[in-house]
Amino acid sequence: MKLYVGLGNPGAKYAANRHNIGYRAVERVAGDHGFSPWKGKFQAALSEGRLGGEKVILLKPETFMNLSGQSVGAAMRFYKLEPADVTVFHDELDLAPGKLRVKTGGGHAGHNGLRSLHQHIGPDYARVRIGIGHPGHKDRVAGYVLHDFARADQGWIEDILCGISDGIGELAKGDASRFMNAVALRVAPPRSSKTASAKIKPKPEPEDQRSAMQKLLDKFR
């Protein structure tokens, strides 16, 4: 069994915040892969389903971001899971918008949700880091992550959420590389040879500079 945790803050006020992209990732997985309706449990919203042959629990802690570990710890104890069974989807300041990386273990880099998880379950869980970019100065971080994405961001957000959904079965199998490839194909799809060739216009034939008399004479040469 796998436990996939999407980090965010509960309530409509925060729904479109940069900090809530982890929520949106697991919501997309639930909607696209026929998971059960969300229900309240462990101070969280929970949905169950299967990815391939693997049972997966999706969890959205509703304790607010800085207490996320309470909810995750309670779910792990109930299902008798280890940190290795847990994958956390979260926003990442140190990655450019539209970039995604998977890692296991490491520090929390000041992320309040990860800090809480470290306190309750330790650092040895997997993370799907979804890049949101950095505002440029640490004093601006709190306002930045708790602000809605710009309208111009909606295209790459949709692409990355679709890519996560496309590749989630590979992640459930333990193949992080194929999972990231599925995301990359959505975010930066390869150009087909047909598309590429359509953009290459044939060079025009050079204009014939000969006079009418010269053209007639050339015919008899």
N, CA, C and O of each residue as an XYZ file, in Angstrom:
884
protein
N       0.844     -1.196      0.000
C       0.000      0.000      0.000
C       0.874      1.239      0.000
O       1.911      1.290      0.662
N       0.436      2.241     -0.757
C       1.142      3.516     -0.828
C       0.271      4.625     -0.243
O      -0.953      4.598     -0.364
N       0.910      5.583      0.382
C       0.228      6.773      0.876
C       0.793      7.974      0.132
O       1.965      8.318      0.283
N      -0.064      8.616     -0.684
C       0.336      9.804     -1.434
C      -0.305     11.019     -0.780
O      -1.528     11.114     -0.681
N       0.531     11.938     -0.339
C       0.081     13.104      0.418
C       0.252     14.366     -0.421
O       1.343     14.643     -0.920
N      -0.818     15.122     -0.574
C      -0.739     16.421     -1.234
C      -0.765     17.510     -0.172
O      -1.691     17.566      0.636
N       0.238     18.372     -0.167
C       0.297     19.430      0.840
C      -0.418     20.685      0.365
O      -0.397     21.030     -0.817
N      -1.054     21.360      1.325
C      -1.758     22.599      1.029
C      -2.465     23.094      2.274
O      -2.288     22.544      3.360
N      -3.259     24.127      2.113
C      -4.077     24.657      3.196
C      -5.541     24.479      2.830
O      -5.913     24.693      1.677
N      -6.385     24.092      3.787
C      -7.798     23.847      3.482
C      -8.588     25.141      3.320
O      -8.246     26.172      3.898
N      -9.658     25.066      2.517
C     -10.562     26.199      2.364
C     -10.409     26.900      1.029
O      -9.334     26.913      0.430
N     -11.524     27.489      0.570
C     -11.554     28.153     -0.739
C     -10.577     29.318     -0.819
O     -10.072     29.630     -1.897
N     -10.310     29.955      0.302
C      -9.401     31.111      0.335
C      -8.016     30.753     -0.196
O      -7.342     31.590     -0.795
N      -7.593     29.509      0.024
C      -6.234     29.100     -0.335
C      -6.162     28.233     -1.587
O      -5.070     27.886     -2.036
N      -7.297     27.883     -2.146
C      -7.355     26.851     -3.191
C      -6.433     27.111     -4.372
O      -5.844     26.173     -4.910
N      -6.296     28.374     -4.786
C      -5.487     28.682     -5.968
C      -4.092     29.185     -5.616
O      -3.361     29.647     -6.493
N      -3.714     29.099     -4.334
C      -2.380     29.545     -3.910
C      -1.274     28.668     -4.482
O      -1.497     27.499     -4.798
N      -0.091     29.235     -4.611
C       1.070     28.449     -5.031
C       1.355     27.319     -4.031
O       1.773     26.229     -4.423
N       1.129     27.585     -2.750
C       1.391     26.599     -1.701
C       0.490     25.372     -1.828
O       0.777     24.341     -1.219
N      -0.589     25.456     -2.601
C      -1.576     24.383     -2.666
C      -1.448     23.476     -3.879
O      -2.348     22.681     -4.148
N      -0.360     23.580     -4.608
C      -0.264     22.764     -5.816
C      -0.159     21.269     -5.476
O      -0.493     20.424     -6.307
N       0.297     20.942     -4.273
C       0.306     19.537     -3.853
C      -1.104     18.980     -3.726
O      -1.372     17.853     -4.144
N      -2.014     19.776     -3.143
C      -3.426     19.401     -3.103
C      -3.936     19.110     -4.514
O      -4.580     18.092     -4.766
N      -3.630     20.034     -5.426
C      -4.163     19.937     -6.783
C      -3.641     18.693     -7.499
O      -4.349     18.099     -8.312
N      -2.409     18.301     -7.198
C      -1.831     17.115     -7.836
C      -2.605     15.854     -7.450
O      -2.962     15.055     -8.316
N      -2.868     15.671     -6.146
C      -3.571     14.446     -5.743
C      -5.050     14.509     -6.130
O      -5.672     13.475     -6.373
N      -5.608     15.708     -6.186
C      -6.992     15.840     -6.655
C      -7.109     15.399     -8.113
O      -8.080     14.741     -8.488
N      -6.119     15.760     -8.935
C      -6.139     15.358    -10.340
C      -6.007     13.843    -10.467
O      -6.695     13.221    -11.277
N      -5.138     13.262     -9.681
C      -4.981     11.803     -9.710
C      -6.301     11.122     -9.338
O      -6.729     10.183    -10.009
N      -6.939     11.596     -8.275
C      -8.205     11.002     -7.830
C      -9.268     11.088     -8.916
O      -9.980     10.117     -9.172
N      -9.377     12.254     -9.557
C     -10.396     12.458    -10.578
C     -10.161     11.653    -11.836
O     -11.105     11.149    -12.443
N      -8.890     11.528    -12.234
C      -8.575     10.849    -13.488
C      -8.539      9.321    -13.372
O      -8.681      8.619    -14.373
N      -8.350      8.812    -12.160
C      -8.110      7.372    -12.010
C      -9.195      6.662    -11.195
O      -8.965      5.579    -10.658
N     -10.363      7.271    -11.110
C     -11.511      6.595    -10.528
C     -11.402      6.285     -9.047
O     -11.914      5.259     -8.598
N     -10.750      7.144     -8.277
C     -10.653      6.939     -6.835
C     -12.000      7.230     -6.173
O     -12.887      7.842     -6.769
N     -12.127      6.776     -4.933
C     -13.372      6.960     -4.185
C     -13.599      8.438     -3.869
O     -12.654      9.227     -3.898
N     -14.843      8.822     -3.567
C     -15.103     10.206     -3.141
C     -14.279     10.545     -1.897
O     -13.994      9.679     -1.070
N     -13.908     11.798     -1.784
C     -13.138     12.246     -0.620
C     -13.993     12.148      0.640
O     -15.181     12.472      0.629
N     -13.360     11.691      1.738
C     -14.056     11.631      3.025
C     -13.113     12.118      4.117
O     -11.893     12.112      3.950
N     -13.685     12.532      5.221
C     -12.874     13.045      6.311
C     -12.342     11.936      7.203
O     -13.099     11.094      7.685
N     -11.029     11.942      7.417
C     -10.399     10.970      8.308
C      -8.981     11.446      8.618
O      -8.322     12.030      7.757
N      -8.511     11.203      9.829
C      -7.150     11.587     10.242
C      -6.923     13.100     10.132
O      -5.816     13.529      9.806
N      -7.943     13.905     10.395
C      -7.836     15.361     10.228
C      -7.426     15.714      8.795
O      -6.620     16.613      8.557
N      -8.004     14.981      7.868
C      -7.638     15.147      6.463
C      -8.805     14.733      5.581
O      -9.789     14.164      6.053
N      -8.680     15.028      4.293
C      -9.568     14.464      3.281
C      -8.842     13.273      2.673
O      -7.664     13.367      2.328
N      -9.546     12.154      2.541
C      -8.918     10.901      2.120
C      -9.707     10.280      0.971
O     -10.937     10.303      0.955
N      -8.961      9.719      0.002
C      -9.573      9.035     -1.127
C      -8.771      7.760     -1.397
O      -7.544      7.764     -1.303
N      -9.468      6.669     -1.732
C      -8.806      5.385     -1.947
C      -8.987      4.903     -3.386
O      -9.999      5.182     -4.030
N      -7.999      4.185     -3.866
C      -8.088      3.621     -5.206
C      -6.927      2.690     -5.483
O      -6.175      2.315     -4.583
N      -6.798      2.322     -6.754
C      -5.712      1.432     -7.153
C      -5.004      2.024     -8.379
O      -5.627      2.614     -9.261
N      -3.718      1.845     -8.397
C      -2.913      2.237     -9.547
C      -2.151      0.994     -9.976
O      -1.206      0.578     -9.307
N      -2.562      0.398    -11.095
C      -2.020     -0.900    -11.458
C      -2.500     -1.904    -10.426
O      -3.698     -1.986    -10.158
N      -1.610     -2.649     -9.855
C      -1.985     -3.611     -8.826
C      -1.788     -3.091     -7.421
O      -1.925     -3.844     -6.457
N      -1.465     -1.806     -7.286
C      -1.116     -1.244     -5.990
C      -2.275     -0.450     -5.394
O      -2.845      0.420     -6.052
N      -2.625     -0.760     -4.126
C      -3.615      0.054     -3.434
C      -2.949      1.354     -3.014
O      -1.829      1.351     -2.502
N      -3.649      2.476     -3.235
C      -3.094      3.798     -2.939
C      -4.110      4.614     -2.140
O      -5.291      4.673     -2.485
N      -3.630      5.234     -1.074
C      -4.425      6.172     -0.289
C      -3.939      7.572     -0.625
O      -2.750      7.867     -0.505
N      -4.862      8.438     -1.048
C      -4.542      9.854     -1.270
C      -4.988     10.630     -0.043
O      -6.083     10.412      0.477
N      -4.135     11.535      0.417
C      -4.425     12.266      1.649
C      -4.152     13.756      1.462
O      -3.099     14.149      0.960
N      -5.117     14.578      1.871
C      -4.935     16.030      1.905
C      -5.116     16.496      3.351
O      -6.249     16.673      3.798
N      -4.021     16.700      4.089
C      -4.154     17.140      5.479
C      -4.940     18.450      5.571
O      -4.707     19.378      4.797
N      -5.865     18.514      6.517
C      -6.674     19.721      6.713
C      -6.358     20.400      8.043
O      -7.189     21.099      8.621
N      -5.140     20.174      8.505
C      -4.665     20.766      9.761
C      -3.957     22.098      9.524
O      -3.432     22.690     10.468
N      -3.935     22.578      8.281
C      -3.098     23.665      7.798
C      -1.665     23.159      7.642
O      -1.236     22.207      8.296
N      -0.952     23.830      6.758
C       0.343     23.354      6.274
C       1.324     23.034      7.404
O       1.971     21.987      7.384
N       1.437     23.920      8.375
C       2.498     23.740      9.378
C       2.213     22.642     10.397
O       3.030     22.408     11.288
N       1.055     21.954     10.283
C       0.738     20.830     11.159
C       0.450     19.556     10.356
O      -0.136     18.606     10.876
N       0.863     19.545      9.103
C       0.557     18.421      8.203
C       1.024     17.076      8.742
O       0.385     16.053      8.498
N       2.124     17.072      9.467
C       2.678     15.819      9.963
C       1.765     15.072     10.916
O       1.830     13.846     11.005
N       0.909     15.801     11.634
C      -0.023     15.141     12.554
C      -0.933     14.190     11.794
O      -1.105     13.034     12.180
N      -1.510     14.687     10.715
C      -2.433     13.914      9.899
C      -1.732     12.725      9.246
O      -2.237     11.603      9.272
N      -0.573     12.983      8.665
C       0.164     11.924      7.972
C       0.600     10.842      8.959
O       0.498      9.652      8.658
N       1.085     11.245     10.133
C       1.495     10.287     11.146
C       0.345      9.393     11.590
O       0.519      8.188     11.774
N      -0.841      9.997     11.762
C      -2.019      9.221     12.179
C      -2.404      8.196     11.108
O      -2.720      7.050     11.428
N      -2.377      8.608      9.846
C      -2.707      7.682      8.754
C      -1.689      6.551      8.669
O      -2.064      5.399      8.452
N      -0.425      6.860      8.835
C       0.613      5.827      8.780
C       0.442      4.799      9.897
O       0.604      3.599      9.677
N       0.119      5.275     11.083
C      -0.069      4.343     12.206
C      -1.278      3.435     11.967
O      -1.235      2.241     12.261
N      -2.340      4.007     11.439
C      -3.557      3.226     11.201
C      -3.316      2.134     10.167
O      -3.744      0.995     10.353
N      -2.625      2.481      9.066
C      -2.388      1.518      7.988
C      -1.094      0.728      8.161
O      -0.753     -0.111      7.327
N      -0.366      1.008      9.267
C       0.898      0.316      9.566
C       1.913      0.486      8.426
O       2.487     -0.482      7.927
N       2.107      1.719      8.042
C       3.024      2.055      6.956
C       4.341      2.597      7.497
O       4.419      3.090      8.622
N       5.368      2.491      6.669
C       6.678      3.049      6.959
C       6.904      4.294      6.103
O       6.214      4.480      5.101
N       7.862      5.156      6.481
C       8.152      6.336      5.647
C       8.423      5.993      4.189
O       8.115      6.791      3.303
N       8.995      4.818      3.923
C       9.279      4.411      2.535
C       8.011      4.216      1.719
O       8.070      4.188      0.490
N       6.863      4.081      2.379
C       5.583      3.898      1.684
C       4.914      5.235      1.355
O       3.868      5.263      0.708
N       5.513      6.334      1.796
C       4.883      7.661      1.703
C       5.554      8.504      0.624
O       6.780      8.578      0.555
N       4.745      9.132     -0.212
C       5.236     10.117     -1.185
C       4.453     11.407     -0.986
O       3.223     11.396     -0.937
N       5.171     12.513     -0.873
C       4.557     13.810     -0.600
C       4.696     14.715     -1.822
O       5.800     14.903     -2.334
N       3.598     15.265     -2.283
C       3.579     16.196     -3.415
C       3.525     17.617     -2.842
O       2.619     17.954     -2.080
N       4.504     18.441     -3.218
C       4.552     19.774     -2.606
C       5.171     20.802     -3.547
O       5.856     20.457     -4.511
N       4.916     22.057     -3.247
C       5.505     23.164     -3.998
C       6.976     23.294     -3.640
O       7.379     23.040     -2.505
N       7.776     23.697     -4.632
C       9.221     23.791     -4.448
C       9.744     25.129     -4.960
O       9.714     25.400     -6.161
N      10.220     25.959     -4.043
C      10.754     27.274     -4.407
C      12.041     27.185     -5.219
O      12.318     28.051     -6.049
N      12.822     26.146     -4.980
C      14.141     26.043     -5.610
C      14.114     25.425     -7.000
O      15.169     25.153     -7.573
N      12.927     25.199     -7.548
C      12.792     24.748     -8.932
C      11.992     25.783     -9.717
O      11.049     26.380     -9.198
N      12.380     25.986    -10.969
C      11.660     26.931    -11.825
C      10.230     26.456    -12.066
O       9.966     25.254    -12.029
N       9.314     27.372    -12.308
C       7.933     26.980    -12.600
C       7.867     25.976    -13.754
O       8.491     26.170    -14.797
N       7.107     24.912    -13.550
C       6.971     23.893    -14.586
C       7.983     22.773    -14.504
O       7.881     21.798    -15.249
N       8.972     22.886    -13.606
C       9.954     21.807    -13.417
C       9.474     20.866    -12.310
O       8.773     21.288    -11.390
N       9.848     19.612    -12.403
C       9.456     18.625    -11.400
C      10.612     17.666    -11.161
O      11.294     17.242    -12.093
N      10.815     17.337     -9.898
C      11.853     16.379     -9.534
C      11.319     15.445     -8.448
O      10.452     15.822     -7.659
N      11.846     14.234     -8.421
C      11.502     13.264     -7.388
C      12.762     12.980     -6.580
O      13.836     12.783     -7.148
N      12.634     12.960     -5.268
C      13.771     12.618     -4.414
C      13.256     11.904     -3.169
O      12.073     11.988     -2.841
N      14.144     11.208     -2.487
C      13.817     10.551     -1.230
C      14.768     11.051     -0.157
O      15.982     11.096     -0.357
N      14.204     11.427      0.983
C      15.008     11.908      2.090
C      15.511     13.323      1.873
O      15.158     13.981      0.894
N      16.338     13.780      2.798
C      16.882     15.129      2.713
C      16.230     16.070      3.707
O      15.401     15.659      4.520
N      16.610     17.331      3.636
C      16.099     18.334      4.551
C      14.753     18.881      4.120
O      14.194     18.478      3.100
N      14.238     19.816      4.927
C      12.939     20.420      4.595
C      13.072     21.791      3.956
O      12.080     22.350      3.487
N      14.306     22.354      3.929
C      14.584     23.628      3.252
C      13.629     24.745      3.680
O      13.322     25.636      2.888
N      13.165     24.699      4.918
C      12.302     25.759      5.420
C      10.843     25.630      5.052
O      10.035     26.480      5.425
N      10.483     24.569      4.316
C       9.078     24.374      3.937
C       8.316     23.908      5.177
O       8.648     22.871      5.752
N       7.303     24.658      5.593
C       6.617     24.357      6.852
C       5.916     23.006      6.859
O       5.868     22.338      7.892
N       5.371     22.595      5.710
C       4.731     21.292      5.636
C       5.735     20.169      5.817
O       5.490     19.220      6.563
N       6.875     20.280      5.127
C       7.916     19.259      5.258
C       8.526     19.282      6.656
O       8.860     18.233      7.208
N       8.670     20.460      7.220
C       9.209     20.558      8.583
C       8.336     19.752      9.564
O       8.845     19.021     10.414
N       7.011     19.906      9.421
C       6.089     19.179     10.285
C       6.190     17.663     10.047
O       6.156     16.882     10.999
N       6.313     17.256      8.794
C       6.466     15.834      8.478
C       7.744     15.276      9.105
O       7.743     14.170      9.646
N       8.826     16.039      9.030
C      10.076     15.597      9.646
C       9.877     15.345     11.145
O      10.406     14.377     11.693
N       9.122     16.211     11.791
C       8.914     16.095     13.232
C       8.099     14.853     13.598
O       8.312     14.256     14.654
N       7.164     14.464     12.721
C       6.250     13.374     13.048
C       6.646     12.018     12.459
O       6.377     10.985     13.072
N       7.275     12.001     11.288
C       7.586     10.706     10.660
C       9.045     10.583     10.250
O       9.447      9.543      9.728
N       9.846     11.619     10.472
C      11.237     11.587     10.054
C      11.400     12.007      8.603
O      10.404     12.293      7.937
N      12.629     12.052      8.091
C      12.889     12.575      6.748
C      12.883     11.555      5.617
O      13.047     11.931      4.456
N      12.697     10.269      5.926
C      12.954      9.232      4.924
C      11.742      8.867      4.078
O      11.473      7.687      3.850
N      11.018      9.863      3.619
C       9.878      9.663      2.723
C      10.237     10.256      1.361
O      11.173     11.048      1.248
N       9.490      9.870      0.336
C       9.744     10.394     -1.012
C       9.005     11.706     -1.204
O       7.968     11.942     -0.583
N       9.544     12.559     -2.067
C       8.902     13.834     -2.359
C       8.808     14.027     -3.871
O       9.755     13.735     -4.602
N       7.684     14.510     -4.324
C       7.533     14.987     -5.694
C       7.539     16.504     -5.592
O       6.566     17.111     -5.143
N       8.638     17.105     -6.011
C       8.859     18.549     -5.854
C       8.377     19.263     -7.112
O       8.926     19.061     -8.195
N       7.362     20.089     -6.968
C       6.755     20.781     -8.104
C       7.197     22.239     -8.069
O       6.823     22.993     -7.171
N       7.996     22.622     -9.055
C       8.592     23.953     -9.055
C       7.577     25.078     -9.196
O       6.685     25.029    -10.043
N       7.729     26.092     -8.350
C       6.898     27.307     -8.458
C       7.756     28.559     -8.611
O       7.229     29.665     -8.732
N       9.080     28.385     -8.605
C       9.959     29.537     -8.709
C      10.113     30.236     -7.369
O       9.403     29.935     -6.410
N      11.060     31.184     -7.317
C      11.378     31.908     -6.076
C      11.116     33.397     -6.295
O      11.400     33.918     -7.374
N      10.582     34.086     -5.293
C      10.304     35.521     -5.474
C      11.545     36.399     -5.506
O      11.456     37.583     -5.831
N      12.708     35.832     -5.171
C      13.943     36.607     -5.270
C      14.568     36.966     -3.949
O      15.777     37.191     -3.883
N      13.774     37.026     -2.879
C      14.308     37.362     -1.560
C      13.524     36.598     -0.521
O      12.308     36.452     -0.644
N      14.208     36.105      0.509
C      13.556     35.266      1.519
C      12.443     36.003      2.269
O      11.501     35.373      2.750
N      12.545     37.329      2.371
C      11.503     38.088      3.072
C      10.182     38.104      2.317
O       9.139     38.420      2.890
N      10.224     37.767      1.047
C       9.007     37.781      0.228
C       8.373     36.405      0.071
O       7.318     36.276     -0.551
N       9.007     35.378      0.629
C       8.556     34.005      0.398
C       7.147     33.758      0.924
O       6.314     33.197      0.211
N       6.864     34.170      2.169
C       5.556     33.881      2.774
C       4.414     34.455      1.934
O       3.430     33.766      1.664
N       4.546     35.701      1.526
C       3.508     36.314      0.697
C       3.406     35.665     -0.670
O       2.321     35.558     -1.241
N       4.537     35.235     -1.187
C       4.576     34.627     -2.522
C       3.842     33.287     -2.549
O       3.013     33.057     -3.429
N       4.137     32.401     -1.594
C       3.524     31.073     -1.626
C       2.046     31.117     -1.251
O       1.275     30.243     -1.650
N       1.649     32.134     -0.483
C       0.245     32.254     -0.083
C      -0.537     33.184     -1.008
O      -1.604     33.684     -0.653
N       0.009     33.401     -2.185
C      -0.671     34.208     -3.206
C      -1.064     33.291     -4.350
O      -0.399     32.289     -4.609
N      -2.148     33.638     -5.033
C      -2.595     32.821     -6.166
C      -1.588     32.850     -7.307
O      -0.860     33.826     -7.486
N      -1.556     31.773     -8.071
C      -0.770     31.755     -9.306
C      -1.268     32.843    -10.244
O      -2.450     33.186    -10.242
N      -0.358     33.382    -11.041
C      -0.737     34.368    -12.061
C      -1.491     33.679    -13.191
O      -1.354     32.475    -13.407
N      -2.284     34.461    -13.901
C      -3.043     33.903    -15.034
C      -2.111     33.287    -16.067
O      -2.451     32.284    -16.695
N      -0.939     33.884    -16.244
C       0.020     33.383    -17.231
C       0.576     32.012    -16.859
O       1.132     31.320    -17.711
N       0.434     31.617    -15.605
C       0.948     30.325    -15.158
C       0.003     29.162    -15.458
O       0.400     28.002    -15.354
N      -1.223     29.460    -15.822
C      -2.230     28.393    -15.898
C      -1.888     27.315    -16.929
O      -2.241     26.151    -16.739
N      -1.214     27.682    -18.007
C      -0.866     26.703    -19.036
C       0.079     25.634    -18.523
O      -0.187     24.442    -18.679
N       1.184     26.051    -17.908
C       2.138     25.044    -17.432
C       1.585     24.271    -16.232
O       1.925     23.104    -16.038
N       0.734     24.917    -15.428
C       0.133     24.193    -14.304
C      -0.719     23.036    -14.820
O      -0.623     21.914    -14.323
N      -1.546     23.317    -15.813
C      -2.391     22.271    -16.384
C      -1.531     21.160    -16.989
O      -1.839     19.979    -16.829
N      -0.457     21.536    -17.681
C       0.428     20.533    -18.274
C       1.065     19.641    -17.212
O       1.117     18.421    -17.367
N       1.549     20.253    -16.135
C       2.260     19.457    -15.132
C       1.298     18.566    -14.357
O       1.664     17.453    -13.978
N       0.075     19.033    -14.114
C      -0.916     18.205    -13.429
C      -1.329     17.028    -14.320
O      -1.491     15.909    -13.833
N      -1.496     17.274    -15.605
C      -1.795     16.187    -16.546
C      -0.651     15.184    -16.603
O      -0.878     13.974    -16.647
N       0.587     15.692    -16.601
C       1.745     14.807    -16.637
C       1.840     13.937    -15.394
O       2.159     12.752    -15.484
N       1.561     14.525    -14.233
C       1.556     13.756    -12.988
C       0.526     12.632    -13.075
O       0.802     11.489    -12.710
N      -0.656     12.974    -13.560
C      -1.718     11.971    -13.711
C      -1.318     10.893    -14.726
O      -1.559      9.707    -14.501
N      -0.709     11.305    -15.838
C      -0.270     10.349    -16.863
C       0.715      9.328    -16.298
O       0.627      8.135    -16.589
N       1.651      9.813    -15.487
C       2.752      8.963    -15.047
C       2.588      8.346    -13.668
O       3.474      7.629    -13.204
N       1.462      8.616    -13.003
C       1.326      8.196    -11.605
C       1.397      6.676    -11.444
O       1.858      6.187    -10.413
N       0.950      5.935    -12.441
C       1.049      4.478    -12.372
C       2.492      4.016    -12.324
O       2.820      3.058    -11.624
N       3.365      4.702    -13.076
C       4.793      4.369    -13.056
C       5.391      4.683    -11.689
O       6.231      3.935    -11.189
N       4.964      5.778    -11.090
C       5.460      6.121     -9.759
C       5.036      5.057     -8.750
O       5.814      4.685     -7.872
N       3.804      4.569     -8.876
C       3.313      3.522     -7.968
C       4.120      2.234     -8.110
O       4.256      1.470     -7.155
N       4.654      2.001     -9.311
C       5.505      0.821     -9.534
C       6.926      1.037     -9.019
O       7.719      0.097     -8.979
N       7.248      2.257     -8.629
C       8.584      2.567     -8.149
C       9.526      3.076     -9.213
O      10.730      3.178     -8.981
N       8.984      3.403    -10.398
C       9.828      3.873    -11.497
C       9.724      5.397    -11.621
O       8.925      5.920    -12.397
N      10.548      6.091    -10.839
C      10.515      7.553    -10.817
C      10.940      8.157    -12.149
O      10.443      9.217    -12.532
N      11.855      7.498    -12.863
C      12.336      8.024    -14.141
C      11.216      8.072    -15.173
O      11.056      9.074    -15.871
N      10.441      6.994    -15.274
C       9.336      6.979    -16.233
C       8.247      7.969    -15.830
O       7.601      8.581    -16.680
N       8.056      8.114    -14.539
C       7.102      9.104    -14.056
C       7.511     10.505    -14.509
O       6.689     11.252    -15.041
N       8.764     10.858    -14.302
C       9.241     12.192    -14.695
C       9.217     12.365    -16.214
O       8.984     13.469    -16.706
N       9.456     11.281    -16.960
C       9.370     11.354    -18.417
C       7.948     11.684    -18.864
O       7.748     12.451    -19.806
N       6.961     11.099    -18.183
C       5.562     11.373    -18.525
C       5.235     12.841    -18.301
O       4.513     13.453    -19.088
N       5.770     13.397    -17.225
C       5.557     14.825    -16.962
C       6.245     15.667    -18.027
O       5.669     16.629    -18.535
N       7.480     15.303    -18.365
C       8.239     16.058    -19.364
C       7.539     16.061    -20.715
O       7.565     17.068    -21.422
N       6.919     14.956    -21.078
C       6.221     14.875    -22.364
C       5.028     15.820    -22.416
O       4.656     16.290    -23.491
N       4.427     16.099    -21.268
C       3.317     17.050    -21.218
C       3.813     18.491    -21.208
O       3.264     19.354    -21.892
N       4.853     18.737    -20.428
C       5.334     20.108    -20.255
C       6.100     20.586    -21.482
O       5.982     21.747    -21.872
N       6.882     19.703    -22.093
C       7.664     20.069    -23.280
C       7.569     18.948    -24.296
O       8.550     18.236    -24.510
N       6.405     18.768    -24.935
C       6.238     17.651    -25.875
C       7.171     17.783    -27.069
O       7.397     18.890    -27.556
N       7.723     16.653    -27.553
C       8.612     16.707    -28.720
C       7.833     17.096    -29.968
O       6.669     16.728    -30.124
N       8.475     17.835    -30.844
C       7.831     18.185    -32.118
C       7.889     16.989    -33.052
O       8.939     16.362    -33.189
N       6.803     16.673    -33.680
C       6.805     15.581    -34.654
C       7.521     16.049    -35.913
O       7.630     17.248    -36.169
N       8.009     15.088    -36.700
C       8.717     15.443    -37.934
C       7.772     16.148    -38.891
O       8.187     17.011    -39.664
N       6.484     15.770    -38.835
C       5.488     16.403    -39.709
C       5.311     17.865    -39.349
O       5.243     18.736    -40.216
N       5.238     18.120    -38.016
C       5.077     19.500    -37.560
C       6.300     20.317    -37.892
O       6.209     21.456    -38.349
N       7.478     19.694    -37.644
C       8.717     20.422    -37.897
C       8.867     20.763    -39.367
O       9.269     21.873    -39.715
N       8.540     19.797    -40.241
C       8.712     20.041    -41.668
C       7.729     21.071    -42.179
O       8.011     21.796    -43.133
N       6.559     21.134    -41.533
C       5.555     22.107    -41.968
C       6.024     23.524    -41.717
O       5.602     24.464    -42.391
N       6.925     23.669    -40.712
C       7.398     25.011    -40.378
C       8.552     25.441    -41.276
O       8.899     26.622    -41.308
N       9.157     24.492    -42.014
C      10.276     24.832    -42.889
C       9.739     25.106    -44.288
O       9.384     24.181    -45.019
N       9.685     26.351    -44.644
C       9.135     26.722    -45.946
C      10.191     26.533    -47.029
O      11.354     26.875    -46.815
N       9.813     25.998    -48.181
C      10.790     25.832    -49.260
C      11.276     27.186    -49.759
O      10.524     28.159    -49.810
N      12.549     27.220    -50.124
C      13.097     28.469    -50.627
C      12.500     28.775    -51.993
O      12.379     27.866    -52.814
N      12.119     30.029    -52.270
C      11.545     30.369    -53.577
C      12.604     30.286    -54.668
O      13.780     30.572    -54.443
N      12.159     29.887    -55.853
C      13.069     29.848    -56.990
C      13.541     31.268    -57.311
O      12.749     32.208    -57.243
N      14.825     31.435    -57.660
C      15.294     32.786    -57.998
C      14.571     33.327    -59.233
O      14.263     32.593    -60.172
N      14.320     34.592    -59.201
C      13.584     35.222    -60.301
C      14.439     35.244    -61.578
O      15.625     35.574    -61.541
N      13.804     34.883    -62.716
C      14.496     34.864    -64.014
C      14.669     36.297    -64.493
O      13.691     36.988    -64.780
N      15.928     36.741    -64.578
C      16.222     38.123    -64.964
C      16.411     38.309    -66.476
O      16.688     39.422    -66.925
N      16.263     37.218    -67.280
C      16.503     37.348    -68.720
C      15.375     38.117    -69.395
O      14.223     38.094    -68.962
N      15.753     38.799    -70.474
C      14.741     39.499    -71.266
C      13.975     38.481    -72.114
O      14.410     37.337    -72.254
N      12.845     38.891    -72.675
C      12.035     38.003    -73.527
C      12.841     37.533    -74.736
O      12.746     36.371    -75.131
N      13.640     38.439    -75.329
C      14.454     38.083    -76.492
C      15.514     37.052    -76.106
O      15.777     36.104    -76.846
N      16.133     37.261    -74.900
C      17.172     36.338    -74.464
C      16.597     34.947    -74.230
O      17.220     33.948    -74.589
N      15.374     34.875    -73.611
C      14.725     33.582    -73.372
C      14.457     32.853    -74.690
O      14.638     31.638    -74.771
N      14.015     33.609    -75.754
C      13.724     33.015    -77.035
C      15.001     32.475    -77.695
O      14.995     31.381    -78.259
N      16.103     33.250    -77.621
C      17.365     32.831    -78.193
C      17.899     31.575    -77.489
O      18.462     30.681    -78.120
N      17.702     31.535    -76.136
C      18.220     30.407    -75.369
C      17.535     29.086    -75.736
O      18.119     28.012    -75.591
N      16.272     29.180    -76.219
C      15.542     27.976    -76.600
C      16.187     27.263    -77.775
O      16.075     26.044    -77.902
N      16.875     28.030    -78.649
C      17.460     27.468    -79.885
C      18.947     27.147    -79.738
O      19.605     26.801    -80.718
N      19.455     27.255    -78.575
C      20.881     26.953    -78.367
C      21.068     25.449    -78.153
O      22.193     24.988    -77.960
